[in-house]
Amino acid sequence: MNDTLKTVVAKLNKEHGENTLRFASEFVDIDRLSSGSVFLDWALGKNQKDIAGWAMGRVIELYGHESSGKSLISMRTIIEAQKKGWQCAYLDIENSFDKKFAELLGVDTSKLLITRETGAEKTIDLACQLLKDYPDIKVIVFDSVASMIPKVEIEASLEDQQMASVARVMSKGLRKLLHFNKNNAILIFINQIRENPGASKYANPEYQPGGKALKFYASTRAEIRRGDYIYKDEEKKKDKIGQIVKFKIVKNKTDVPLREGYFKFYYTGEVDSVDEIVSLGLMQEIITRSGAFYYFNKNTFKGREKMETALKKDEKLFNELKKEVFSKEAVK
């Protein structure tokens, strides 16, 4: 390496701060945090240590229709962060946070920061201040972009037309958030899906509020959809006990995009991780099937149900399968 260049880099770092300028080879591997779903973690990608999930320090957008599972995924991400002793904040702009539901999932609400500020500028400034003053904060959830109300809208009459006011705040606000995010925190923006009745016959009528800035700043964008309900009596479709949460990674700047999958969520607060890992094992041909029989390494099971029962009882076997799923190069 050119000694003159080394000298220049050292001088600039001394003047502007350590690691202001460095060589790309000096960047460390991306740290990741589990989403709380095995299948979603696989879809998001992994680092060199085979740790999968959200990329730390990035902007995330979760969007979908109501009751699709967006807040659920955010809460389960918070749980994974709390397991590591990290601080999290939930900016409840929609005023929809349910303490009972969060605790049912496993969130330690005594350690979760929460605000119900609805002003767009105030909410983003609050998040920036948290990032600036508290280095241990690692997850901030904004719920939701569509509910943010800019100051100009608060002060004006409903009859006044305010064009793209949220979009302007988001464009400026995201720049500030990235500037202050020295914490390597995950910034999760929950967003809604709206329909444009004036869309042409061949255009997609669905769009996400808040302008285009979030689409560009987000390293990962995930579309969340509600699948079928899970019933206690599947034949008669009686007594709903859960639902399928479907996802598609429509943008991913940290791994392969456009992966999709699902997980089963039960209203008791449980996510069926065994069903997820079996589906991934079959997809990657780590688990093979012949007729009614399922094979994993030297183990044989007659029927998927028996295989899942064995995996639930045998943690060692579950972890063995999970390790193979995440160590193998994924199907792209």
C-alpha positions in Angstrom: 0.0 0.0 0.0 1.2 3.5 -0.8 2.8 5.0 2.3 1.8 8.5 1.2 -1.9 7.5 1.2 -1.5 5.9 4.6 -0.1 9.2 5.9 -3.0 11.2 4.4 -5.6 8.8 5.9 -4.0 9.1 9.3 -3.9 12.8 9.1 -7.5 13.1 8.1 -8.7 10.7 10.8 -6.7 12.8 13.4 -8.4 15.9 12.2 -12.0 14.6 11.7 -12.2 11.7 14.2 -11.1 8.1 14.3 -12.3 5.9 11.4 -13.7 8.8 9.5 -11.8 7.5 6.5 -10.6 3.9 6.1 -10.2 1.2 3.5 -13.2 -1.0 2.6 -11.3 -4.1 3.6 -11.3 -2.8 7.2 -15.1 -2.9 7.5 -16.3 -5.7 9.9 -19.0 -8.2 9.0 -22.6 -7.0 9.4 -24.1 -7.7 12.9 -27.6 -9.1 12.8 -30.5 -9.5 15.2 -33.1 -12.2 15.0 -36.6 -11.2 14.0 -38.1 -13.9 16.3 -39.0 -16.0 13.3 -36.7 -18.7 11.9 -38.2 -18.5 8.4 -38.1 -14.6 8.3 -34.5 -14.7 9.6 -33.5 -17.0 6.7 -35.2 -14.7 4.2 -33.4 -11.6 5.6 -30.0 -13.2 5.2 -27.0 -14.1 7.4 -23.5 -12.9 8.1 -20.2 -14.8 8.0 -20.9 -16.4 11.4 -24.2 -17.8 10.1 -26.2 -15.4 12.3 -29.4 -14.4 10.5 -31.9 -11.7 10.9 -32.2 -7.9 10.6 -28.9 -6.1 9.7 -27.9 -3.8 12.6 -27.7 -0.1 11.9 -30.1 -0.1 9.1 -33.5 1.4 8.3 -36.3 -1.2 7.9 -39.8 -0.7 6.5 -42.6 -3.2 7.3 -45.8 -2.5 5.4 -49.1 -4.3 5.0 -52.8 -4.2 5.6 -54.3 -4.1 9.1 -53.8 -7.1 11.4 -51.3 -8.6 9.0 -48.5 -9.1 11.6 -46.4 -5.9 11.3 -46.5 -5.0 15.0 -46.1 -8.6 15.9 -42.8 -8.9 14.1 -41.7 -5.6 15.6 -42.5 -6.9 19.1 -40.7 -10.2 18.6 -37.6 -8.2 17.4 -37.8 -6.2 20.6 -37.9 -9.5 22.6 -34.7 -10.7 20.8 -33.0 -7.4 21.6 -34.0 -7.5 25.2 -32.5 -11.0 25.5 -29.2 -9.3 24.7 -29.7 -6.7 27.4 -30.3 -3.9 24.8 -32.7 -1.0 25.3 -35.6 -0.5 22.9 -38.1 2.2 22.2 -41.6 1.9 20.8 -42.9 5.2 19.3 -46.7 4.5 19.5 -47.9 7.2 17.0 -51.1 5.3 16.3 -51.9 5.0 20.0 -52.4 1.3 19.5 -49.8 -0.3 21.8 -51.4 -3.1 23.9 -49.4 -3.8 27.1 -51.2 -7.1 27.7 -50.5 -8.3 24.2 -46.9 -7.3 24.4 -46.4 -9.1 27.7 -48.2 -12.2 26.3 -45.6 -12.3 23.5 -42.8 -12.0 26.0 -41.8 -8.3 26.0 -40.4 -7.0 29.2 -42.6 -3.8 29.3 -40.7 -2.5 32.4 -37.7 -2.0 30.2 -39.4 -0.8 27.1 -39.5 2.9 26.4 -42.7 4.2 24.9 -44.2 7.5 23.8 -47.5 8.4 22.2 -46.3 11.6 20.6 -48.1 12.0 17.3 -46.3 15.1 15.9 -44.0 14.0 13.0 -41.3 16.5 13.7 -41.4 15.9 17.5 -41.3 12.1 17.1 -38.3 12.1 14.8 -36.5 14.7 17.0 -37.2 12.5 20.1 -35.7 9.5 18.3 -32.6 11.5 17.3 -32.1 12.6 20.9 -32.3 9.1 22.1 -29.7 7.9 19.6 -27.5 10.9 20.5 -27.7 10.6 24.3 -28.1 6.8 24.9 -25.7 4.5 23.1 -27.3 1.3 24.5 -30.6 1.8 22.5 -30.5 -0.7 19.7 -34.1 -0.9 18.3 -36.5 2.0 17.7 -40.0 1.2 16.2 -42.1 3.9 14.5 -45.7 2.8 14.5 -46.7 4.1 12.0 -45.5 6.4 9.3 -49.1 7.0 8.0 -50.1 8.3 11.5 -47.5 11.0 11.8 -49.0 14.4 11.7 -46.7 17.3 10.6 -46.9 20.6 12.4 -48.2 22.4 9.3 -51.3 20.1 9.4 -51.9 20.6 13.1 -52.0 24.3 12.8 -54.0 24.5 9.6 -57.7 24.0 9.0 -58.9 20.7 7.6 -60.2 22.6 4.6 -56.6 23.7 3.7 -54.8 21.5 1.2 -51.4 20.3 2.5 -49.6 18.5 -0.3 -47.0 15.9 0.6 -46.4 17.3 4.1 -45.5 13.9 5.6 -43.2 13.1 2.7 -41.2 16.3 3.3 -40.8 15.6 7.0 -39.7 12.0 6.3 -37.1 13.1 3.7 -35.5 15.5 6.2 -36.1 13.3 9.2 -34.4 10.2 7.8 -31.3 12.2 7.0 -31.1 13.3 10.7 -31.8 9.8 12.0 -29.0 8.4 9.9 -26.6 11.1 11.0 -27.3 10.5 14.7 -27.4 6.7 14.5 -23.9 6.0 15.7 -25.4 3.3 18.0 -25.8 0.8 15.1 -29.5 0.7 16.0 -32.2 -0.9 13.9 -34.9 1.7 12.9 -38.1 -0.1 12.1 -40.8 2.0 10.3 -44.2 0.3 10.2 -46.3 1.5 7.3 -49.8 0.9 5.9 -51.0 0.0 2.5 -53.4 2.4 0.8 -55.3 2.1 -2.5 -55.4 4.7 -5.2 -58.8 4.6 -6.9 -57.5 6.7 -9.8 -54.8 4.1 -10.8 -55.0 3.0 -14.4 -56.2 -0.5 -15.3 -52.7 -1.9 -15.6 -51.1 -0.1 -12.7 -50.7 -1.4 -9.1 -53.3 0.6 -7.1 -51.6 -0.1 -3.8 -49.1 2.4 -2.3 -47.4 3.2 1.0 -48.0 6.7 2.6 -45.1 9.0 3.5 -43.5 9.6 0.1 -40.6 8.0 -1.6 -37.7 8.8 0.8 -38.3 5.8 3.1 -38.2 3.4 0.0 -34.7 4.7 -0.8 -33.3 5.0 2.7 -34.5 1.5 3.8 -32.0 -1.2 3.5 -34.8 -3.8 3.9 -38.4 -3.5 2.9 -40.8 -6.3 3.8 -44.4 -6.7 2.7 -46.5 -8.5 5.4 -49.8 -10.2 4.5 -52.2 -12.1 6.6 -52.7 -15.7 5.4 -55.4 -18.2 6.4 -56.7 -18.4 9.9 -55.7 -21.4 12.0 -58.7 -23.2 13.6 -59.0 -25.5 16.5 -61.3 -27.6 14.3 -59.9 -27.3 10.8 -62.5 -29.4 9.2 -65.5 -27.3 10.4 -63.5 -24.1 10.5 -64.5 -23.4 14.0 -62.7 -21.5 16.9 -59.9 -19.4 15.5 -56.7 -20.0 17.5 -54.1 -18.3 15.2 -53.2 -17.1 11.7 -50.6 -17.5 9.0 -48.3 -14.5 8.6 -46.9 -14.2 5.1 -43.9 -12.1 4.2 -41.9 -11.1 1.1 -38.6 -9.2 1.2 -39.2 -6.8 -1.6 -35.9 -5.0 -1.0 -32.7 -6.2 0.7 -29.4 -4.4 0.4 -27.7 -6.8 2.8 -28.5 -10.1 1.2 -30.5 -11.7 -1.6 -33.9 -9.9 -2.1 -37.3 -11.3 -3.0 -37.2 -14.3 -0.7 -40.6 -15.0 0.8 -42.2 -17.3 3.3 -44.6 -17.6 6.2 -44.9 -18.5 9.9 -47.8 -19.7 12.1 -48.8 -17.4 14.9 -51.0 -18.6 17.7 -53.1 -16.2 19.8 -51.5 -17.6 22.9 -48.4 -15.7 21.8 -46.5 -18.6 20.3 -44.8 -18.8 16.9 -44.5 -22.3 15.6 -40.7 -22.4 15.0 -40.7 -26.2 14.4 -43.1 -25.8 11.5 -40.8 -23.1 10.1 -37.6 -25.2 10.4 -39.2 -28.2 8.8 -40.5 -26.1 5.8 -37.0 -24.6 5.4 -35.4 -28.1 5.7 -37.7 -29.4 2.9 -37.1 -26.4 0.7 -33.3 -26.8 1.0 -33.5 -30.6 0.7 -31.8 -31.1 4.0 -35.0 -33.0 4.9 -36.0 -35.5 2.2 -39.4 -37.1 1.7 -40.5 -40.3 0.1 -44.2 -41.0 0.3 -45.3 -40.6 3.9 -41.8 -40.8 5.3 -39.5 -37.9 6.2 -35.7 -38.3 6.5 -33.2 -36.1 8.3 -29.6 -37.5 8.5 -30.1 -40.9 10.1 -33.6 -40.2 11.5 -36.8 -41.5 9.8 -40.3 -40.2 10.6 -43.6 -41.5 9.4 -45.4 -38.3 8.6 -44.6 -34.7 9.1 -46.6 -34.5 12.3 -44.4 -37.2 14.0 -41.3 -35.4 12.8 -42.5 -32.1 14.3 -43.4 -33.8 17.5 -39.9 -35.3 17.7 -38.3 -31.9 17.0 -40.4 -30.2 19.8 -39.3 -32.8 22.3 -35.6 -33.0 21.3 -33.9 -29.6 21.5 -30.6 -31.1 20.3 -32.2 -32.5 17.2 -34.0 -29.1 16.5 -30.7 -27.2 16.9 -28.9 -29.7 14.6 -31.5 -29.1 11.9 -31.4 -25.4 12.4 -27.6 -25.3 12.2 -27.7 -27.2 8.8 -30.4 -24.9 7.4 -28.4 -21.7 8.2 -25.0 -23.1 7.3 -26.0 -24.3 3.9 -26.0 -21.8 1.0 -29.7 -20.9 0.7 -31.8 -21.5 -2.4 -32.0 -18.1 -4.1 
